[in-house]
């Protein structure tokens, strides 16, 4: 859905690292090498990494939403308001139903 909304998306599956126990620090570093922001549901770990390593290409944390289209729309709207992601931690939370 994010691709359909015009975002350049590279998934962990696309990198060939999906089923490997790759440390979060390595995932963040790899994204940074490609100047890509990282989008994750692993909020706790990446919020901590943001505090420890604030020099990154951007981290977007999300709460899980089974309605993927609705979640993608929330992410898209958040990204529209934040043109520069370098060093930023964005939180995209599912609204209470």
N, CA and C of each residue as an Amber inpcrd file, in Angstrom:
protein
   291
   0.8280000  -1.1960000   0.0000000   0.0000000   0.0000000   0.0000000
   0.8720000   1.2590000   0.0000000   1.9610000   1.2650000   0.7730000
   2.8400000   2.4350000   0.7940000   3.4650000   2.6840000  -0.5790000
   3.7710000   1.6160000  -1.2880000   4.3060000   1.7790000  -2.6470000
   3.2630000   2.4310000  -3.5460000   2.0200000   2.0100000  -3.4280000
   0.9440000   2.5980000  -4.2440000   0.7500000   4.0720000  -3.9190000
   1.0830000   4.4540000  -2.6920000   0.9680000   5.8550000  -2.2840000
   2.1950000   6.6720000  -2.6810000   3.1340000   6.0350000  -3.3970000
   4.2680000   6.7450000  -3.9400000   5.5530000   6.6750000  -3.1340000
   5.5940000   5.8080000  -2.1320000   6.7890000   5.6990000  -1.3000000
   7.7330000   4.6300000  -1.8450000   9.0130000   4.9060000  -1.7480000
  10.0570000   3.9680000  -2.1530000  10.2870000   3.0300000  -0.9700000
   9.7770000   1.8190000  -1.0720000   9.7940000   0.8640000   0.0400000
  10.7150000  -0.3040000  -0.2770000  11.5670000  -0.6380000   0.6680000
  12.4160000  -1.8230000   0.5960000  12.1590000  -2.6070000   1.8790000
  11.6320000  -3.8160000   1.7460000  11.3130000  -4.6080000   2.9390000
  12.5110000  -5.4430000   3.3650000  12.4530000  -5.9220000   4.5800000
  13.5060000  -6.8170000   5.0810000  13.5400000  -8.0860000   4.2280000
  12.3950000  -8.4960000   3.7100000  12.3460000  -9.6530000   2.8250000
  13.1090000  -9.3610000   1.5320000  12.9840000  -8.1310000   1.0290000
  13.6960000  -7.7370000  -0.1840000  15.2110000  -7.8220000  -0.0080000
  15.6870000  -7.6140000   1.2120000  17.1320000  -7.6230000   1.4710000
  17.6840000  -9.0350000   1.6530000  16.7950000 -10.0210000   1.8040000
  17.2400000 -11.3940000   2.0370000  17.5920000 -11.6880000   3.4820000
  17.2270000 -10.8050000   4.4010000  17.5780000 -10.9780000   5.8140000
  16.3740000 -11.2940000   6.6910000  15.2660000 -11.6530000   6.0930000
  14.0200000 -11.8150000   6.8430000  14.0610000 -12.9170000   7.8920000
  14.5840000 -14.0420000   7.5710000  14.5450000 -15.1790000   8.4910000
  15.8450000 -15.3510000   9.2660000  16.6500000 -14.2960000   9.3020000
  17.9090000 -14.3540000  10.0340000  17.7910000 -13.4750000  11.2650000
  18.5000000 -13.8200000  12.2790000  18.4630000 -13.0420000  13.5230000
  19.4450000 -11.8720000  13.4080000  19.0840000 -10.8970000  12.5840000
  19.9410000  -9.7430000  12.3680000  19.6760000  -8.7400000  13.4960000
  20.7140000  -8.3000000  14.1890000  20.5080000  -7.3430000  15.2760000
  19.9020000  -6.0280000  14.7820000  19.0730000  -5.4230000  15.6390000
  18.4310000  -4.1600000  15.2890000  19.4510000  -3.0870000  14.9200000
  20.5870000  -3.0720000  15.6020000  21.6220000  -2.0750000  15.3080000
  22.1260000  -2.2210000  13.8780000  22.2400000  -3.4590000  13.4120000
  22.6980000  -3.6980000  12.0380000  21.6390000  -3.2770000  11.0230000
  20.3910000  -3.5590000  11.3250000  19.2930000  -3.1690000  10.4340000
  19.2670000  -1.6370000  10.3000000  19.4040000  -0.9340000  11.4210000
  19.4020000   0.5280000  11.3940000  20.6090000   1.0590000  10.6150000
  21.7600000   0.4530000  10.8190000  22.9770000   0.8840000  10.1090000
  22.8410000   0.6530000   8.6100000  22.3030000  -0.4880000   8.2010000
  22.1220000  -0.7810000   6.7800000  21.1590000   0.2140000   6.1370000
  20.0800000   0.5260000   6.8350000  19.1330000   1.5150000   6.3070000
  19.8370000   2.8570000   6.1400000  20.6490000   3.2190000   7.1020000
  21.3650000   4.4870000   7.0420000  22.3500000   4.5630000   5.8910000
  23.0110000   3.4490000   5.6000000  23.9530000   3.4330000   4.4720000
  23.2570000   3.7770000   3.1630000  22.0150000   3.3330000   3.0510000
  21.2250000   3.6020000   1.8450000  20.4020000   4.8870000   1.9640000
  20.6040000   5.6230000   3.0660000  19.8580000   6.8480000   3.3670000
  18.3610000   6.5920000   3.3660000  17.9780000   5.4520000   3.9670000
  16.5720000   5.0880000   4.0730000  16.1230000   5.1920000   5.5220000
  14.9440000   5.7250000   5.7170000  14.3290000   5.6830000   7.0360000
  13.8650000   4.2550000   7.2850000  13.7800000   3.8850000   8.5460000
  13.3790000   2.5400000   8.9220000  11.9700000   2.5920000   9.5030000
  11.0930000   1.7360000   9.0260000   9.7180000   1.6280000   9.5060000
   9.6000000   0.3090000  10.2480000   9.1090000   0.3540000  11.4930000
   9.0790000  -0.8630000  12.2920000   7.8900000  -0.9080000  13.2480000
   7.4760000  -2.1290000  13.5550000   6.5100000  -2.3600000  14.6310000
   7.2360000  -2.6240000  15.9530000   8.5310000  -2.8000000  15.8710000
   9.3740000  -3.0920000  17.0380000   9.6860000  -1.7770000  17.7570000
   8.6590000  -1.1870000  18.3210000   8.7640000   0.1650000  18.8700000
   9.7680000   0.2690000  20.0080000   9.6690000  -0.6010000  20.9710000
  10.4950000  -0.4900000  22.1820000  11.9870000  -0.4560000  21.8540000
  12.4450000  -1.3870000  21.0300000  13.8650000  -1.4710000  20.7190000
  14.3570000  -0.2850000  19.8950000  13.5590000   0.1590000  18.9370000
  14.0240000   1.2280000  18.0750000  13.8960000   2.6110000  18.7120000
  12.9900000   2.7800000  19.6550000  12.9650000   4.0270000  20.4300000
  14.2390000   4.1080000  21.2660000  14.6270000   2.9850000  21.8530000
  15.8820000   2.9350000  22.6250000  17.0700000   3.2220000  21.7170000
  17.1020000   2.6080000  20.5400000  18.2070000   2.8480000  19.6070000
  18.2690000   4.3150000  19.1770000  17.1260000   4.9370000  19.0070000
  17.0990000   6.3620000  18.6420000  17.7840000   7.1930000  19.7280000
  17.5080000   6.8690000  20.9810000  18.1490000   7.6060000  22.0810000
  19.6520000   7.3450000  22.1100000  20.0510000   6.1070000  21.8490000
  21.4620000   5.7310000  21.9060000  22.2480000   6.1740000  20.6720000
  21.5860000   6.1670000  19.5200000  22.2440000   6.4910000  18.2450000
  21.3780000   7.4810000  17.4530000  21.3460000   8.7290000  17.8750000
  20.4370000   9.6850000  17.2300000  20.8180000  10.0780000  15.8070000
  21.9990000   9.6910000  15.3610000  22.4110000   9.9980000  13.9900000
  22.0040000   8.8260000  13.0850000  20.8440000   8.9220000  12.4960000
  20.3330000   7.8860000  11.5930000  19.4880000   8.5480000  10.5240000
  19.0340000   7.7760000   9.5670000  18.2610000   8.3170000   8.4420000
  16.7820000   8.4810000   8.7630000  16.3830000   8.1430000   9.9720000
  14.9900000   8.2770000  10.3990000  14.4260000   6.9500000  10.8550000
  13.6170000   7.0130000  11.8890000  12.9320000   5.8230000  12.4100000
  11.4550000   6.1690000  12.5360000  10.6170000   5.3040000  12.0030000
   9.1740000   5.4520000  12.1050000   8.6670000   4.2130000  12.8280000
   8.0950000   4.4000000  14.0090000   7.5540000   3.2680000  14.7560000
   6.0340000   3.2770000  14.6330000   5.4560000   2.0990000  14.5590000
   4.0110000   1.9620000  14.3970000   3.4590000   0.9450000  15.3820000
   2.2130000   1.1480000  15.7540000   1.4860000   0.1030000  16.4640000
   0.8280000  -0.7700000  15.4010000   0.6540000  -2.0400000  15.7140000
   0.0670000  -2.9770000  14.7550000  -1.3890000  -2.6290000  14.4990000
  -1.7930000  -2.7270000  13.2540000  -3.1810000  -2.5600000  12.8430000
  -3.4430000  -3.5930000  11.7630000  -4.3860000  -4.4690000  12.0050000
  -4.7150000  -5.5130000  11.0330000  -5.2890000  -4.9180000   9.7440000
  -5.7970000  -3.6960000   9.8200000  -6.2760000  -3.0010000   8.6310000
  -5.0690000  -2.2930000   8.0150000  -4.3390000  -3.0210000   7.1640000
  -3.0900000  -2.5240000   6.6070000  -3.2720000  -1.2580000   5.7690000
  -4.3970000  -1.1650000   5.0790000  -4.6410000   0.0320000   4.2730000
  -4.7880000   1.2580000   5.1680000  -5.5370000   1.1150000   6.2360000
  -5.7120000   2.2230000   7.1760000  -4.3650000   2.6040000   7.8060000
  -3.5680000   1.5920000   8.1340000  -2.2490000   1.8480000   8.7140000
  -1.3500000   2.5810000   7.7110000  -1.3540000   2.1360000   6.4760000
  -0.5430000   2.7770000   5.4400000  -0.9700000   4.2350000   5.2410000
  -2.2470000   4.5040000   5.2900000  -2.7390000   5.8810000   5.1520000
  -2.2400000   6.7550000   6.3020000  -2.2420000   6.2250000   7.5310000
  -1.7290000   6.9870000   8.6820000  -0.2390000   7.2790000   8.5110000
   0.5130000   6.2780000   8.0710000   1.9530000   6.4640000   7.8440000
   2.1650000   7.5150000   6.7610000   1.4280000   7.4050000   5.6870000
   1.5400000   8.3480000   4.5660000   1.2580000   9.7810000   5.0280000
   0.1840000   9.9820000   5.7790000  -0.1510000  11.3260000   6.2640000
   0.9400000  11.8670000   7.1810000   1.5050000  11.0120000   8.0060000
   2.5870000  11.4350000   8.8990000   3.8030000  11.8570000   8.0900000
   4.1550000  11.0850000   7.0830000   5.3230000  11.4050000   6.2590000
   5.1260000  12.6920000   5.4630000   3.9020000  12.9820000   5.0720000
   3.6280000  14.2290000   4.3480000   3.9330000  15.4570000   5.2050000
   3.7940000  15.3250000   6.5110000   4.0210000  16.4590000   7.4030000
   5.4740000  16.5720000   7.8440000   6.2880000  15.5920000   7.5070000
   7.6870000  15.5520000   7.9540000   8.5970000  15.3040000   6.7540000
   8.9340000  16.3270000   5.9870000   9.7300000  16.1160000   4.7810000
  11.1560000  15.6540000   5.0470000  11.7320000  16.0140000   6.1930000
  13.1040000  15.6100000   6.5170000  13.0650000  14.6140000   7.6660000
  13.5310000  13.3950000   7.4040000  13.4740000  12.3440000   8.4150000
  14.8010000  12.1140000   9.1270000  15.8870000  12.6350000   8.6060000
  17.2030000  12.3840000   9.1900000  17.2120000  12.7500000  10.6730000
  17.5700000  11.7720000  11.5000000  17.6610000  11.9710000  12.9390000
  16.3280000  12.0330000  13.6590000  15.2320000  11.8390000  12.9390000
  13.8980000  11.9520000  13.5310000  13.3570000  10.5920000  13.9640000
  12.5870000  10.6130000  15.0450000  11.8060000   9.4570000  15.4770000
  10.3470000   9.8600000  15.3600000   9.6210000   9.1910000  14.4710000
   8.1870000   9.4500000  14.2810000   7.4030000   8.2720000  14.8320000
   6.3400000   8.5770000  15.5100000   5.4740000   7.5200000  16.0570000
   4.1150000   7.6010000  15.3720000   3.6880000   6.4750000  14.8200000
   2.4010000   6.3890000  14.1470000   1.5950000   5.3360000  14.8940000
   0.6590000   5.8070000  15.7100000  -0.1070000   4.9000000  16.5600000
  -1.5060000   4.6720000  16.0210000  -1.9930000   3.4810000  16.2360000
  -3.3610000   3.1160000  15.8670000  -4.3090000   3.8500000  16.8160000
  -5.3100000   4.5220000  16.2860000  -6.2590000   5.2130000  17.1710000
  -7.1040000   4.2110000  17.9490000  -7.5220000   4.6210000  19.1150000
  -8.4230000   3.7730000  19.9050000  -9.7440000   3.6720000  19.1760000
 -10.2440000   2.4580000  19.0190000 -11.5280000   2.2740000  18.2940000
 -12.6950000   2.4970000  19.1950000
